Amino acid sequence: MPFDLIIFDMDDTLVHSAATWKTAEARLFRLLGQEYMLAVAQQYKGMNALDVGRVMWENLRPDGYTAEDCGRILREYLLEGFAGPLEPMPGAEALLRALRGRRLCVASGSPPEGIRLALGRFGWLDDFACILSSEGVARGKPAPDIFLAAARAGNVDPAACLVIEDSLHGVRAGKAAGMTVYAVPSGPDPAIAAAADRAFPDLAAMIPALTR
């Protein structure tokens, strides 16, 4: 079916920013007296910086820091990272080129300044009719708020929207919004593909499904 609006996640969907996030997270773990903890990271993959900070605080309960402190500090670390080197995800440029003229939106958990830095790096800002951060809605992923906000911004029925995601939290958020979800899983968890309507090995592989 044709989609009236295609909504992209950014991190590890359009932009290979896993290292940027992991570096920022590891810095915060160290600040809080811990080494990077994969078991904690798996709880927050796909969330925004403020929610990630809260999850870390809930797991570590560090002295001298609040959940709000943790989110704020992580956000600062992330913005430093987004000012550094970044690479597009495989197939991102090809897919965006194939979709030129379609209505596209970005709905990401990254800080809005970081989203614009990253998209601007690759000359993609003009490809998107709206650019949203889940920092601007009441609840981050896996709640559907960010995707519903994108549908409202585009004056589009959620049922006519396609979400393109990489994480389980993101896929669940898109489904909770009543949208079709395509996934290019960024991790080995089989639940990501299982929760999506369709899964693809990379973004370029979606081109036939979205252009025929």
C-alpha positions in Angstrom: 0.0 0.0 0.0 1.2 3.6 -0.6 2.1 5.6 2.5 1.2 9.2 3.0 4.1 9.8 5.4 7.4 7.8 5.9 8.9 8.4 9.3 12.5 7.6 9.9 14.3 7.0 13.2 17.8 8.4 12.9 20.3 6.7 15.2 21.5 3.4 13.6 18.7 3.8 11.1 19.9 6.7 8.9 23.1 7.6 10.7 25.6 5.1 12.1 25.8 6.8 15.5 26.1 3.7 17.7 29.6 4.6 18.6 28.6 8.2 19.4 25.9 7.0 21.8 28.1 4.2 23.4 31.0 6.7 24.0 28.6 9.1 25.7 27.0 6.3 27.7 30.4 4.9 28.8 31.5 8.4 29.9 28.5 8.7 32.1 28.9 5.2 33.5 32.5 6.1 34.5 31.3 9.4 36.0 28.9 7.4 38.1 31.6 4.9 39.2 30.9 2.0 36.9 32.2 0.5 33.7 29.8 0.2 30.7 27.1 -2.3 31.6 25.6 -4.1 28.6 22.6 -5.4 30.6 21.6 -1.8 31.5 22.2 -0.6 27.9 19.9 -3.3 26.6 17.1 -1.7 28.7 17.3 1.7 27.1 18.3 1.1 23.4 16.2 3.4 21.3 15.3 5.8 24.2 16.1 9.5 24.3 19.1 10.9 26.3 16.9 12.0 29.2 15.2 8.6 29.5 18.5 6.8 29.1 19.9 8.9 32.0 16.9 8.0 34.1 17.3 4.3 33.4 21.0 4.4 34.3 20.2 6.3 37.5 17.5 3.7 38.5 20.0 0.9 38.0 23.0 2.5 39.7 21.5 4.9 42.3 24.7 6.9 42.3 25.4 9.3 45.2 25.4 12.9 44.4 23.4 12.7 41.1 19.7 12.8 40.3 18.0 11.1 37.4 17.7 14.6 35.8 21.4 15.2 36.3 22.2 11.9 34.5 20.0 12.8 31.5 21.4 16.3 31.3 25.1 15.1 31.4 24.5 12.4 28.9 22.8 14.9 26.5 25.9 17.1 26.8 28.2 14.2 26.0 26.1 13.2 23.0 26.2 16.7 21.5 29.9 16.7 21.7 29.9 13.4 19.9 27.6 14.6 17.1 30.0 17.4 16.4 32.6 14.7 15.5 32.9 12.1 12.7 29.7 10.3 11.6 28.9 7.9 8.8 25.5 7.2 7.0 24.0 3.8 7.4 24.4 1.4 4.4 21.8 2.2 1.8 20.6 5.5 3.5 21.6 7.8 0.7 20.2 5.4 -2.0 16.8 5.1 -0.2 16.5 8.8 0.4 17.3 9.5 -3.2 14.7 7.0 -4.3 12.1 8.6 -2.0 12.7 12.2 -3.1 9.3 13.9 -3.7 7.6 11.7 -1.0 6.6 13.2 2.4 9.3 12.2 4.9 9.9 12.9 8.6 12.6 12.1 11.2 11.4 11.1 14.7 14.5 10.4 16.8 15.5 10.1 20.4 18.6 12.2 19.9 18.6 15.8 21.0 17.2 18.1 18.3 20.5 19.9 17.9 22.2 16.6 17.4 19.6 15.5 14.8 20.2 18.6 12.8 24.0 18.3 13.1 23.9 14.8 11.8 21.4 15.3 9.0 23.1 18.5 7.9 26.4 16.6 7.7 25.1 14.5 4.8 23.0 17.3 3.2 19.7 15.6 4.2 17.9 18.4 6.0 15.8 19.4 3.0 14.7 15.9 2.5 12.4 16.0 5.6 9.2 17.9 6.0 9.5 17.6 9.8 12.3 16.8 12.2 11.2 15.8 15.7 12.9 14.7 18.9 11.2 12.6 21.5 12.6 15.0 24.1 9.7 17.2 22.9 6.9 14.8 23.8 5.5 13.5 27.1 6.9 10.0 26.7 9.8 8.6 24.7 9.9 5.3 22.9 8.6 2.7 23.4 5.5 4.9 23.9 4.0 6.0 20.6 4.0 9.8 21.4 6.8 10.8 19.0 5.3 9.0 16.0 1.8 10.3 16.7 3.3 13.8 16.9 4.8 13.2 13.4 1.4 12.2 12.1 -0.1 15.3 13.5 2.6 17.5 12.1 1.9 16.1 8.7 -1.9 16.1 9.1 -1.8 12.4 8.3 -3.8 9.4 9.7 -1.4 7.2 11.6 -2.7 4.2 9.7 -1.3 5.8 6.5 2.2 6.2 8.0 5.3 3.9 7.7 7.9 3.9 10.4 11.5 2.8 9.6 13.3 1.7 12.7 16.3 -0.3 14.0 15.5 -1.0 17.7 12.9 -3.0 19.6 11.7 0.1 21.6 11.3 2.0 18.3 9.4 -0.8 16.5 7.1 -1.2 19.5 6.5 2.6 19.5 5.6 2.5 15.9 3.2 -0.4 16.3 1.6 1.3 19.4 1.0 4.3 17.2 -1.0 2.1 14.8 1.5 2.4 12.0 3.2 0.0 9.7 6.8 -0.6 10.8 9.7 -1.8 8.7 12.9 -2.6 10.5 16.6 -3.0 9.7 17.6 -4.5 13.1 20.8 -2.9 14.6 21.3 -5.8 17.0 21.0 -9.6 17.1 17.7 -9.7 19.1 15.2 -11.6 16.9 12.4 -9.8 18.7 13.1 -6.7 16.6 12.3 -8.4 13.3 9.4 -10.4 14.8 7.8 -7.2 16.2 8.0 -5.4 12.8 5.7 -5.8 9.8 8.8 -6.5 7.6 12.5 -6.7 8.2 15.3 -5.9 5.7 19.1 -6.4 5.7 19.7 -2.8 4.9 17.9 0.4 3.8 18.7 -0.1 0.1 16.8 -3.4 0.2 13.6 -1.4 1.0 13.7 0.5 -2.3 11.7 -2.0 -4.4 9.0 -2.3 -1.6 8.6 1.5 -1.5 8.9 2.5 -5.1 6.9 0.0 -7.1 
